[in-house]
Amino acid sequence: MAFLNFVSGSLASNLAGKLNTARTPLKALRASETTLSARRNLRLGLQNQIGRLEHAQERGNGRRIAELREQLAKAEHDDEPMEKEHEILKRKAFKESEQLKFEALREVRISQCREVTQ
């Protein structure tokens, strides 16, 4: 019985280590998201300013609105490659993380079945 407890504990420890490793791609995704969030907030701020100025409908705002739209278009153009790269990273990170988790769980199940049959 002690041997089975030892094996079970060893398998659980290995599983915990491998599941922790499976989190690594998601951590890289989080870092990318953090980097992009500042840029997204800047673009959102520009959109809000444009909306407020359009809603106010005061004279003389046309020039300011045009400037803000130019800034927004430039920011969107500059951020487009980073946004695309982030989407690719997101798909890869989720896929890799899930594969690592599945492999870890499969290995534990196979090891448990071997130990029970021995």
N, C-alpha and C positions, 0 to 999 in steps of 0.2 A: 504494500500500500504506500509506503514511503517513497518507493521508486516512482510510482505513478504521480504522486504529488510533486516530486522533483521534476519530472518530465513536463507535467502540466505547467508548473511555474516557469520552466525554461522556455516553453512554447509561448507563454503569455509575454515573457520578457522580449523574446525575438519579435513577436507581433507588435508590441508597443514601439520598439525601435524602428521597424519597417513602416508602421503607420506614421510615425514622426517624420521619416524620410519622405513619405508621400505628401506631406504638407509643404515641402520645399518649393514645388512649382507654384503653389498658391501664394506663397510669400512673395515670390518674384512678381506675380500678378498684382498683389497688393501694393508693392513698391511702384509699379507702373501706374496704377490707378491714382496713387497719391501725387505723383508727378503731374499727371494730367488734370487732376481736380483744380489746381490753381489756374490753369489755362481755361478750363471750362467755366470757372467762376468769373474770370475776366470777360469772357464772351457773354455770359449771362448778364453781367452788369451792363455791358454795352446794349444788349437787347432791351433791358429794363429802361435804360435812359432813352432809347429811341421810342419805346412805347409811351413813356411819360410825356415826352415832347410832342409826339403825335396826338396824344389825348388832349393836351393843353391847347393845341391849335392857336397858339399865339403867333403874331406876325414876327418875322425875323428868325423863326426857328428852322426854316427850310434849309438854310446854310449849315446850321449846327447838326441837323438830322442827316444831311448828306455826308458831313465829315464823320459822324458816328457810324454811318453805314459803311463808309470806306474802311474805317478802322476795323469794324466787325468782319467785313469781307476779307481783309488782309489777315486778321487773326485766324479766321476759319481756313484760309488757304495755307497759312503757315503751320497750322495744327493738323491738317488733314493727314500727312504721312504718319504722325505720331498716333493719331486715332486709328488708322488702319493697322499699324503695327501692334497697337494694344488689342485690337479685336483678334488678330492672329495669335498673339500671346495668350489671350483668354481661352481660345479653343484648345491650343496646345497644352496649357497648364491644366485645364480640367481633364483632358484626355489622359495626360501622363499621370496625374494624381490618381485618377480612378483606376488606371491600369496597375499602378503600384499597390494600391489598396487591395485590388482583386487578387493580385499575385500573392500578397502577404496572407490574406485570408485563405486562399487555396492551399498554400504551403502548410499552414497550421492545420487545416482539415485533413490533409493527406498525412501529416505527421501524427495526428491524433488517431487516425484509423490504423496506421502502422503499429502504434504503441498498444492499442487495444487488442489487436490480433496477435501480438507476440506473446 
